[in-house]
């Protein structure tokens, strides 16, 4: 998962959503991943997910905006 987040981190530093400032279809797929894996306090690997998200502050902002 981290290589994918690494690949979108810089892009999310330049725009609100993945393709610009308007939400689009891909944002729902990636946003759902954030909600299911990173924002879910009951996820079985919550500790690991917290470490991954800490290394990707732009993705965290994006996910928080989505949820």
C-alpha positions as a Python dict, from the first residue, in 0.01 Angstrom:
ca = {
    (1, 'X'): (0, 0, 0),
    (2, 'X'): (279, 241, 79),
    (3, 'X'): (417, 255, -279),
    (4, 'X'): (73, 365, -397),
    (5, 'X'): (50, 630, -125),
    (6, 'X'): (404, 743, -208),
    (7, 'X'): (297, 788, -570),
    (8, 'X'): (-1, 1013, -487),
    (9, 'X'): (143, 1206, -190),
    (10, 'X'): (303, 1487, -395),
    (11, 'X'): (-4, 1521, -618),
    (12, 'X'): (-226, 1564, -311),
    (13, 'X'): (3, 1841, -190),
    (14, 'X'): (-89, 2041, -502),
    (15, 'X'): (-466, 1984, -522),
    (16, 'X'): (-762, 1902, -301),
    (17, 'X'): (-853, 1584, -491),
    (18, 'X'): (-652, 1341, -703),
    (19, 'X'): (-730, 1500, -1039),
    (20, 'X'): (-769, 1862, -930),
    (21, 'X'): (-1004, 2071, -724),
    (22, 'X'): (-1322, 1886, -825),
    (23, 'X'): (-1401, 1543, -680),
    (24, 'X'): (-1414, 1264, -942),
    (25, 'X'): (-1477, 890, -962),
    (26, 'X'): (-1126, 783, -853),
    (27, 'X'): (-1160, 989, -535),
    (28, 'X'): (-1447, 765, -426),
    (29, 'X'): (-1233, 453, -468),
    (30, 'X'): (-931, 599, -286),
    (31, 'X'): (-1150, 775, -29),
    (32, 'X'): (-1327, 447, 51),
    (33, 'X'): (-987, 283, 100),
    (34, 'X'): (-896, 560, 345),
    (35, 'X'): (-1224, 520, 534),
    (36, 'X'): (-1197, 139, 548),
    (37, 'X'): (-830, 108, 636),
    (38, 'X'): (-703, 430, 790),
    (39, 'X'): (-998, 603, 957),
    (40, 'X'): (-1150, 280, 1090),
    (41, 'X'): (-1067, 264, 1462),
    (42, 'X'): (-1164, -106, 1464),
    (43, 'X'): (-929, -211, 1181),
    (44, 'X'): (-724, -511, 1300),
    (45, 'X'): (-398, -344, 1192),
    (46, 'X'): (-480, 4, 1327),
    (47, 'X'): (-129, 52, 1474),
    (48, 'X'): (38, -23, 1141),
    (49, 'X'): (-210, 195, 953),
    (50, 'X'): (-137, 487, 1188),
    (51, 'X'): (235, 459, 1107),
    (52, 'X'): (170, 454, 733),
    (53, 'X'): (-63, 753, 749),
    (54, 'X'): (183, 952, 962),
    (55, 'X'): (432, 925, 674),
    (56, 'X'): (175, 1064, 426),
    (57, 'X'): (32, 1392, 564),
    (58, 'X'): (-120, 1500, 231),
    (59, 'X'): (-304, 1169, 203),
    (60, 'X'): (-431, 1211, 560),
    (61, 'X'): (-566, 1557, 478),
    (62, 'X'): (-728, 1416, 164),
    (63, 'X'): (-886, 1129, 353),
    (64, 'X'): (-1010, 1355, 631),
    (65, 'X'): (-1168, 1580, 368),
    (66, 'X'): (-1335, 1276, 212),
    (67, 'X'): (-1481, 1126, 527),
}
